[in-house]
Amino acid sequence: MKMGLNGACSLILLNCLLTCVTLSSGLLRRPNIVLILTDDLDIAIGGLSPLTKTKKLIGDAGISFTNAFVASPLCCPSRASILTGKYPHNHHVINNTLEGNCSSRAWQKSEEAHTFPALLKTYGGYQTFFAGKYLNQYGHSEAGGVEHVPPGWNYWVGLEKNSKYYNYTLSVNGKPEEHGADYSKDYLTDVLANRSLDFLQYKSNYQPFFMMVSIPAPHSPWTAAPQYQNSFNTTKAPRDPNFNVHGKDKHWLIRQAKTPMTNSSVQFLDDAFRKRWRTLLSVDDLVEKIVKSLEVRSELDNTYIFFTSDNGYHTGQFSLPLDKRQLYEFDIKVPLMVRGPNIKPNQTSQMLVANVDLGPTMLDIAGYNVNKTQMDGMSFLPVMEGRVNSSSWRTDILVEYEGEGSNVSNPACPLLGPGVSECFPDCVCEDSYNNTYACVRTVAASSNLQYCEFDDNEVFVEVYNVTADPYQLTNIAKSIDQEVLEKMNHRLMMLQSCSGQSCRTPGVYDSRYKFDPRQMFPNHSWPPSSLRQKRK
């Protein structure tokens, strides 16, 4: 009888122990992470307006950042910064071409194995899923074709090359899948939504997951779903103070824009603006489907959802028709909304964050020590959880861009000569070889400043007090205090040569800032004011 009681007690203890282990593993399970990345979605000219459900389901349910910037306002360099947590001078992706290191063999060898999704999978035990546009040259025959699946992904649905909505090829775990022009089965935004829902349904329930959904919208060719083709018929591009005005005190590329724009140019950009918004209605549907699926599966409360873009956009600002690539707020500032565990709803933060911070933040969420990486960015998880105040947060970030131009003159615009690109029919060009610049973007209690230098014969400088001049109408480079210019020049040189921890040192308007010339050249021997890499 005594033995029976002991046996019964042992069984009860064992059951209790198993229950406790099960409960603790459930309580300690690392959060899931979802990153929804749009393509060319601005915030400065109303890009979030059509996304009513997204704002409600992510922004209102969490935190919205009003000072979120990209390290470079162009798709491939920016996406490389998101994946690596590095500034362009450290990941060496300088434009959207294979020669510019976009998804090249060199990129694959040097950076792909060290992206934050690869670290989440290898060291964090996350199951990882990717769907959509990766890098602009992904799938190129000279870079492994669609058979190449980047390390770090359990499930891979990668778009071959650049954004499209119909008639494209997907790499499904390294096998090509052709799509045509049938809305019901080919419209890319919807296909990505459906593949995401499939992943949520069939994934393992015993591991945390990371899901990255990289949507084509609102990138050109701006093809809306049939049910949305007549939406926003009376909408026009916003006529902000910098719309259709001459950038008389700006870099020559901005000064060459024709002001006022022709009626046909204005009609063209208004039409493009409407088309962009229409494509976003399908994005709004995608976000709703993913959030509802997580909710139905009882996984929403343990999932962080990030919503952002790879760069901003402009439609008529400073009489530039349509593009990104410029140093102004409309091109470098992006939406960033996050919801998740321990993030209180209805928050707005003015603290400065950049897309190089996304990887470190997600690694931090997973419990991985970011200091073990070579990443330049920093985790903003403490900001989202209310554990840090603005006085102890960073005050500046780096923005850098290397311009592109043609070696020969455009026959339609012979007067412009060689060296320009992205030219419109009225010979207004959106880029050039010497549209190569670097900026320190400062957001501090005492200053909201942008300082930029061009790598051209003039070493042209643009400076803006964004508080007093939010539309950046007046370049104050010639009137600002000389001491401020010198400090910003030194800070820019230091950031352009920074790597890892040295990219996170106090900025000029940080109370902890100390100017130390030795900090300016810690790792590199090339002139830090030059972005241009020597091409072999």
Phi and psi in degrees as a GROMACS rama.xvg file:
@    title "Ramachandran Plot"
@    xaxis  label "Phi"
@    yaxis  label "Psi"
@TYPE xy
-63.5313  -41.8598  LYS-2
-62.2415  -38.87  MET-3
-62.8534  -40.8145  GLY-4
-64.4526  -43.4414  LEU-5
-60.0055  -42.6735  ASN-6
-62.4833  -42.4782  GLY-7
-64.1613  -42.6711  ALA-8
-62.269  -41.8541  CYS-9
-61.2654  -40.9581  SER-10
-64.6761  -42.2535  LEU-11
-63.4203  -43.986  ILE-12
-61.6626  -41.4877  LEU-13
-62.8454  -43.7318  LEU-14
-62.4856  -41.8994  ASN-15
-61.5155  -43.1366  CYS-16
-62.3983  -45.601  LEU-17
-61.6326  -41.1097  LEU-18
-62.7707  -44.273  THR-19
-63.2664  -42.6758  CYS-20
-62.0016  -44.1842  VAL-21
-62.1557  -45.2656  THR-22
-64.9261  -43.8623  LEU-23
-66.7258  -37.4505  SER-24
-66.3256  -35.4621  SER-25
-68.0219  -40.4292  GLY-26
-70.3024  -33.5506  LEU-27
-92.0764  -0.333389  LEU-28
-62.2118  131.419  ARG-29
-65.3086  148.94  ARG-30
-68.1977  154.34  PRO-31
-81.5317  158.391  ASN-32
-135.761  131.796  ILE-33
-123.172  129.449  VAL-34
-117.617  117.194  LEU-35
-106.162  113.511  ILE-36
-112.3  119.543  LEU-37
-91.7913  172.441  THR-38
-122.358  109.264  ASP-39
73.547  27.9154  ASP-40
-87.4984  117.243  LEU-41
-83.8197  168.894  ASP-42
-121.858  -24.7272  ILE-43
-71.1147  -28.8371  ALA-44
-115.762  32.137  ILE-45
90.7496  19.0567  GLY-46
-60.0874  -26.6612  GLY-47
-82.7259  -10.5147  LEU-48
-54.8945  -43.5356  SER-49
-74.1426  -11.6469  PRO-50
-94.2337  58.6691  LEU-51
-65.2548  -41.6868  THR-52
-70.3105  -38.5548  LYS-53
-62.716  -44.3988  THR-54
-62.3158  -38.1273  LYS-55
-72.1209  -45.6091  LYS-56
-79.3139  -25.9182  LEU-57
-114.359  -57.3169  ILE-58
-61.4862  -54.4092  GLY-59
-67.774  -26.6417  ASP-60
-85.6785  -1.40392  ALA-61
-153.344  -126.656  GLY-62
-126.416  139.984  ILE-63
-116.257  130.37  SER-64
-97.5759  127.159  PHE-65
-94.0043  -7.96661  THR-66
-128.494  63.026  ASN-67
-106.517  127.25  ALA-68
-127.447  163.737  PHE-69
-105.913  153.815  VAL-70
-73.9425  -22.0719  ALA-71
-156.849  132.092  SER-72
-86.319  56.2328  PRO-73
-152.087  145.29  LEU-74
-50.3759  -63.1157  CYS-75
-67.9435  -47.2751  CYS-76
-59.44  -39.1635  PRO-77
-66.9246  -44.0053  SER-78
-65.1864  -36.2106  ARG-79
-63.3934  -37.0364  ALA-80
-66.8005  -38.6366  SER-81
-62.3939  -47.4996  ILE-82
-69.576  -37.6593  LEU-83
-96.5118  -19.6229  THR-84
71.8371  20.0045  GLY-85
-119.251  152.618  LYS-86
-72.3601  157.138  TYR-87
-54.988  -33.8442  PRO-88
-68.7432  -11.6111  HIS-89
-104.847  -28.3851  ASN-90
-96.5928  -11.7833  HIS-91
65.0441  20.4794  HIS-92
-90.8992  113.726  VAL-93
-108.528  -17.9492  ILE-94
-158.683  -165.865  ASN-95
-90.8919  9.97013  ASN-96
-102.238  161.042  THR-97
-62.3358  -39.1744  LEU-98
-65.7358  -27.2052  GLU-99
-86.2408  13.4082  GLY-100
78.7289  17.123  ASN-101
-79.1112  107.071  CYS-102
59.5101  27.1076  SER-103
-76.9367  171.588  SER-104
-59.9888  -37.9348  ARG-105
-63.9427  -43.2524  ALA-106
-59.1337  -44.3311  TRP-107
-62.1195  -38.7953  GLN-108
-75.1979  -38.5961  LYS-109
-92.0708  -33.5802  SER-110
-118.834  -34.1691  GLU-111
-59.3789  -35.7434  GLU-112
-73.6365  -10.0637  ALA-113
-113.858  12.9294  HIS-114
-69.0006  161.561  THR-115
-66.3104  -32.7169  PHE-116
-63.4425  -36.0734  PRO-117
-64.674  -37.9003  ALA-118
-70.1207  -38.2374  LEU-119
-61.0551  -40.2665  LEU-120
-73.3561  -48.0036  LYS-121
-73.5845  -45.7584  THR-122
-106.109  -21.8199  TYR-123
-97.193  -8.48934  GLY-124
69.6768  23.1256  GLY-125
-84.1766  142.18  TYR-126
-87.7057  133.189  GLN-127
-120.019  142.622  THR-128
-136.648  130.974  PHE-129
-125.279  137.274  PHE-130
-143.865  126.51  ALA-131
122.179  -155.494  GLY-132
-74.3689  127.411  LYS-133
-97.8922  -86.6667  TYR-134
-126.782  149.983  LEU-135
-56.5596  -29.3347  ASN-136
-102.883  11.3135  GLN-137
-59.5689  136.472  TYR-138
91.8434  -3.65385  GLY-139
-61.6781  140.278  HIS-140
-61.2023  -28.1434  SER-141
-84.113  0.840184  GLU-142
-129.994  33.6464  ALA-143
95.5792  -4.98429  GLY-144
62.6907  -169.595  GLY-145
-74.0182  -7.92401  VAL-146
-70.3401  -22.446  GLU-147
-74.765  119.963  HIS-148
-110.783  116.814  VAL-149
-57.9724  144.837  PRO-150
-62.3878  147.356  PRO-151
107.629  -1.36472  GLY-152
-121.806  121.453  TRP-153
-73.494  -38.2551  ASN-154
-129.776  123.852  TYR-155
-127.473  120.79  TRP-156
-129.768  80.9426  VAL-157
-99.5149  135.094  GLY-158
-76.6883  131.115  LEU-159
-68.255  119.798  GLU-160
62.0112  -137.513  LYS-161
-91.0898  171.625  ASN-162
-59.3673  133.891  SER-163
-143.813  169.266  LYS-164
-116.516  -28.5851  TYR-165
-136.616  164.89  TYR-166
54.9478  64.8272  ASN-167
-139.037  170.964  TYR-168
-119.901  134.403  THR-169
-106.643  144.032  LEU-170
-95.3742  109.522  SER-171
-100.523  99.2051  VAL-172
51.6186  39.1474  ASN-173
92.588  1.06513  GLY-174
-113.593  132.122  LYS-175
-69.433  139.419  PRO-176
-130.776  113.248  GLU-177
-84.9458  141.288  GLU-178
-127.942  145.621  HIS-179
-105.336  -135.87  GLY-180
-125.4  29.5237  ALA-181
-93.3652  114.119  ASP-182
-54.1712  -42.0255  TYR-183
-63.2099  -23.1124  SER-184
-131.751  -2.14795  LYS-185
-123.603  -15.9519  ASP-186
-62.8669  116.641  TYR-187
-59.9254  -43.3695  LEU-188
-57.4367  -42.2777  THR-189
-69.9056  -37.7568  ASP-190
-60.4599  -43.2782  VAL-191
-64.4652  -38.5559  LEU-192
-61.906  -46.2267  ALA-193
-66.3144  -40.3556  ASN-194
-65.3218  -35.2623  ARG-195
-65.6513  -42.9743  SER-196
-65.2754  -36.149  LEU-197
-62.1317  -44.1558  ASP-198
-59.8174  -46.3475  PHE-199
-60.9514  -31.8469  LEU-200
-77.157  -38.7514  GLN-201
-103.621  -6.63355  TYR-202
-65.1048  167.595  LYS-203
-71.988  140.468  SER-204
-91.945  4.22456  ASN-205
-106.942  3.43511  TYR-206
-131.167  147.35  GLN-207
-67.919  158.937  PRO-208
-128.33  152.504  PHE-209
-119.948  127.36  PHE-210
-125.668  124.485  MET-211
-116.041  119.154  MET-212
-114.802  112.061  VAL-213
-111.143  100.658  SER-214
-88.8225  145.765  ILE-215
-71.1526  -31.1387  PRO-216
-72.1687  149.573  ALA-217
-96.8169  36.4517  PRO-218
-64.3923  152.568  HIS-219
-58.8136  149.929  SER-220
-87.8017  18.8923  PRO-221
55.2912  45.9783  TRP-222
-89.7427  113.552  THR-223
-83.2046  156.297  ALA-224
-64.9947  150.149  ALA-225
-53.3494  -38.9887  PRO-226
-71.7061  -10.7276  GLN-227
-114.118  7.79654  TYR-228
-69.199  -16.3381  GLN-229
-111.393  13.1754  ASN-230
-76.0603  153.753  SER-231
57.5241  36.4634  PHE-232
-64.18  -23.5246  ASN-233
-104.59  2.28881  THR-234
-72.8944  142.133  THR-235
-127.693  158.548  LYS-236
-57.7977  140.688  ALA-237
-63.457  137.787  PRO-238
-93.0675  64.4944  ARG-239
-70.7224  167.614  ASP-240
-56.7887  -24.1013  PRO-241
-95.3175  8.44148  ASN-242
-80.0372  127.621  PHE-243
56.9407  39.7194  ASN-244
-121.336  155.952  VAL-245
-81.7476  128.412  HIS-246
-83.9413  69.3198  GLY-247
-65.0835  -25.2249  LYS-248
-108.609  22.8155  ASP-249
-109.387  178.28  LYS-250
-53.1473  152.31  HIS-251
-56.7155  -32.8688  TRP-252
-62.5921  -35.1951  LEU-253
-75.5557  -38.611  ILE-254
-64.9502  -25.171  ARG-255
-76.8477  -10.1683  GLN-256
-66.158  138.646  ALA-257
-81.4332  126.234  LYS-258
-128.545  132.004  THR-259
-74.45  157.045  PRO-260
-67.0126  154.355  MET-261
-68.6517  157.988  THR-262
-58.9499  -37.3121  ASN-263
-67.2858  -35.9778  SER-264
-66.0081  -41.8686  SER-265
-65.3755  -41.6315  VAL-266
-62.9903  -39.8775  GLN-267
-62.7374  -46.5208  PHE-268
-73.212  -30.9742  LEU-269
-63.9859  -40.7007  ASP-270
-65.3179  -42.8141  ASP-271
-62.902  -39.3253  ALA-272
-60.272  -45.2972  PHE-273
-62.4784  -44.1884  ARG-274
-62.7519  -38.9066  LYS-275
-59.7109  -48.3162  ARG-276
-60.9864  -38.1488  TRP-277
-63.2816  -39.155  ARG-278
-65.5365  -25.9166  THR-279
-73.6815  -19.9324  LEU-280
-64.4525  -32.9344  LEU-281
-72.6856  -31.7638  SER-282
-63.3887  -42.6175  VAL-283
-59.1331  -39.9119  ASP-284
-65.3957  -42.2159  ASP-285
-59.3363  -47.0229  LEU-286
-59.4429  -44.7891  VAL-287
-60.9169  -43.0358  GLU-288
-62.3474  -44.3249  LYS-289
-65.5909  -45.815  ILE-290
-63.0402  -43.5644  VAL-291
-66.3652  -36.9353  LYS-292
-63.572  -43.3205  SER-293
-62.8693  -38.6003  LEU-294
-66.3165  -44.8574  GLU-295
-61.6785  -35.033  VAL-296
-85.4391  4.30826  ARG-297
59.2128  34.0446  SER-298
-112.673  -5.88928  GLU-299
-64.4473  -39.824  LEU-300
-68.652  -17.7351  ASP-301
-110.876  25.605  ASN-302
-129.185  127.845  THR-303
-85.8163  132.615  TYR-304
-121.551  119.108  ILE-305
-104.541  137.336  PHE-306
-130.129  122.389  PHE-307
-156.411  -168.04  THR-308
-140.034  162.067  SER-309
-83.4542  -20.4321  ASP-310
-170.328  170.994  ASN-311
-87.3603  -151.87  GLY-312
-167.123  157.969  TYR-313
-134.477  148.802  HIS-314
-136.668  84.0432  THR-315
97.6814  -3.43313  GLY-316
-66.0885  133.73  GLN-317
51.7095  31.4583  PHE-318
63.0894  19.3493  SER-319
-86.9265  125.735  LEU-320
-62.111  -70.842  PRO-321
-150.203  125.883  LEU-322
168.849  -165.59  ASP-323
-129.532  -133.068  LYS-324
73.6202  -8.98616  ARG-325
-97.9195  166.682  GLN-326
-84.647  -1.46019  LEU-327
-84.0764  163.396  TYR-328
-52.0867  -38.9311  GLU-329
-63.4838  -23.2877  PHE-330
-100.406  -30.1953  ASP-331
-100.186  -15.0141  ILE-332
-95.4194  138.792  LYS-333
-132.675  159.944  VAL-334
-68.4997  146.656  PRO-335
-150.124  114.487  LEU-336
-128.491  140.261  MET-337
-139.915  135.424  VAL-338
-124.259  156.921  ARG-339
163.367  179.718  GLY-340
-55.0423  137.088  PRO-341
66.9818  11.0286  ASN-342
-103.869  115.295  ILE-343
-69.806  146.686  LYS-344
-73.1398  164.444  PRO-345
57.5889  39.2816  ASN-346
-99.4175  146.131  GLN-347
-129.02  130.675  THR-348
-119.493  134.649  SER-349
-96.0186  2.13179  GLN-350
-67.7903  146.912  MET-351
-79.8222  120.528  LEU-352
-131.678  158.849  VAL-353
-136.099  165.048  ALA-354
-69.6392  -16.2699  ASN-355
-69.7749  -10.6504  VAL-356
-89.0141  -13.4732  ASP-357
-63.4498  -48.6048  LEU-358
-59.7494  -51.9939  GLY-359
-56.9616  -36.8054  PRO-360
-66.9107  -42.8044  THR-361
-70.7286  -34.2441  MET-362
-66.056  -38.3325  LEU-363
-62.0308  -43.3997  ASP-364
-57.6296  -39.3446  ILE-365
-78.5308  -5.81713  ALA-366
87.0951  16.1103  GLY-367
-94.0878  137.55  TYR-368
-75.0387  108.954  ASN-369
-63.0727  -26.2749  VAL-370
-67.2008  -13.2611  ASN-371
-77.9831  -10.2485  LYS-372
-100.405  175.991  THR-373
-100.912  19.608  GLN-374
-71.9773  143.708  MET-375
-85.8454  -26.2884  ASP-376
-79.813  -179.362  GLY-377
-137.938  153.935  MET-378
-73.1577  130.364  SER-379
-103.248  18.6358  PHE-380
-57.1397  -41.6772  LEU-381
-60.9082  -32.2295  PRO-382
-65.4439  -45.7568  VAL-383
-66.425  -30.5346  MET-384
-92.2777  3.02712  GLU-385
73.3381  25.0215  GLY-386
-98.351  5.36469  ARG-387
-144.175  144.542  VAL-388
-109.251  168.001  ASN-389
-62.8584  -28.2319  SER-390
-68.5106  -22.8141  SER-391
-106.307  3.40844  SER-392
-91.0742  162.981  TRP-393
-61.5634  154.914  ARG-394
-116.51  -8.52498  THR-395
-151.157  159.203  ASP-396
-139.037  167.641  ILE-397
-104.135  139.564  LEU-398
-124.63  131.236  VAL-399
-142.123  144.505  GLU-400
-147.193  138.639  TYR-401
-110.762  118.164  GLU-402
-70.0183  158.677  GLY-403
-123.211  145.832  GLU-404
-152.106  160.724  GLY-405
-85.9778  148.113  SER-406
-75.4462  -15.6898  ASN-407
-122.753  157.932  VAL-408
-68.6719  147.302  SER-409
-75.2527  120.127  ASN-410
-55.9589  -30.1605  PRO-411
-78.2201  -16.2365  ALA-412
-136.23  61.2956  CYS-413
-62.4269  -27.8905  PRO-414
-67.3741  -22.8503  LEU-415
-74.7137  -25.3617  LEU-416
74.1941  -179.526  GLY-417
-72.3757  168.3  PRO-418
101.269  -4.06133  GLY-419
-111.727  166.168  VAL-420
-157.879  174.724  SER-421
55.2734  49.1079  GLU-422
-93.6735  142.158  CYS-423
-95.2875  167.16  PHE-424
-55.939  -28.64  PRO-425
-88.6681  16.9753  ASP-426
65.0976  32.0192  CYS-427
-97.8813  121.787  VAL-428
-107.023  142.916  CYS-429
-96.5181  -7.69405  GLU-430
-153.333  161.852  ASP-431
-160.723  163.346  SER-432
-54.244  -42.583  TYR-433
-95.1907  18.6113  ASN-434
-83.8463  47.9913  ASN-435
-109.185  118.848  THR-436
-145.554  165.424  TYR-437
-141.331  143.38  ALA-438
-132.392  147.97  CYS-439
-102.252  118.405  VAL-440
-103.099  114.084  ARG-441
-107.185  131.488  THR-442
-132.864  107.655  VAL-443
-139.559  171.139  ALA-444
-59.1352  -35.4307  ALA-445
-101.145  -3.83869  SER-446
-155.909  138.349  SER-447
-129.671  88.0448  ASN-448
-128.172  145.486  LEU-449
-123.687  125.832  GLN-450
-121.802  123.648  TYR-451
-133.219  142.398  CYS-452
-123.42  139.662  GLU-453
-98.268  144.078  PHE-454
-92.427  75.8093  ASP-455
-139.22  -177.127  ASP-456
-64.0314  -28.2527  ASN-457
-82.4287  -20.1267  GLU-458
47.9372  54.5854  VAL-459
-64.3039  139.902  PHE-460
-120.851  136.508  VAL-461
-126.087  133.646  GLU-462
-134.84  135.88  VAL-463
-134.194  133.232  TYR-464
-88.7396  99.6779  ASN-465
-74.203  -21.7289  VAL-466
-68.0656  -51.0316  THR-467
-77.4807  -24.4062  ALA-468
-137.077  69.6206  ASP-469
-64.0439  -21.6363  PRO-470
-96.3451  5.65775  TYR-471
55.7054  47.3727  GLN-472
-79.9908  -27.6927  LEU-473
-122.856  116.326  THR-474
-79.4324  115.73  ASN-475
-99.4037  19.2838  ILE-476
-57.9207  -32.737  ALA-477
-90.2924  -7.64526  LYS-478
-116.29  -13.8997  SER-479
-72.3389  154.9  ILE-480
-55.3006  133.738  ASP-481
-60.8268  -35.2462  GLN-482
-63.7825  -38.6158  GLU-483
-63.5508  -43.8226  VAL-484
-58.5032  -44.5278  LEU-485
-65.326  -42.9237  GLU-486
-64.5573  -41.0659  LYS-487
-68.8198  -36.5311  MET-488
-61.3387  -44.858  ASN-489
-64.6735  -42.0851  HIS-490
-64.2227  -39.848  ARG-491
-63.0259  -44.943  LEU-492
-61.1362  -39.4628  MET-493
-65.6014  -45.693  MET-494
-65.9311  -34.564  LEU-495
-70.4398  -14.8968  GLN-496
-113.329  9.79003  SER-497
-77.1984  162.128  CYS-498
-154.501  130.224  SER-499
60.7675  -126.153  GLY-500
-57.5959  -34.9277  GLN-501
-66.8818  -15.7335  SER-502
-78.6496  -9.13293  CYS-503
-112.651  19.832  ARG-504
-76.2006  159.474  THR-505
-61.0451  139.556  PRO-506
-84.8461  177.771  GLY-507
-57.3238  -36.9735  VAL-508
-97.7393  16.4826  TYR-509
-92.4244  135.226  ASP-510
-60.9707  -20.2578  SER-511
-89.0111  0.522598  ARG-512
-67.4305  132.588  TYR-513
-136.65  129.746  LYS-514
-81.0587  120.102  PHE-515
-129.741  107.72  ASP-516
-55.3686  -27.5789  PRO-517
-67.8234  -21.5992  ARG-518
-73.919  -16.2094  GLN-519
-71.6813  -30.7864  MET-520
-129.269  59.8734  PHE-521
-72.1635  -31.479  PRO-522
-127.964  -17.5841  ASN-523
-121.536  150.422  HIS-524
-103.44  -13.149  SER-525
-77.2867  157.925  TRP-526
-60.2293  121.555  PRO-527
-69.6975  -18.3913  PRO-528
-81.1705  0.393649  SER-529
-110.159  122.457  SER-530
-79.8674  -23.4082  LEU-531
-69.1034  124.736  ARG-532
-90.2274  145.739  GLN-533
-72.0214  127.604  LYS-534
-93.9389  133.783  ARG-535
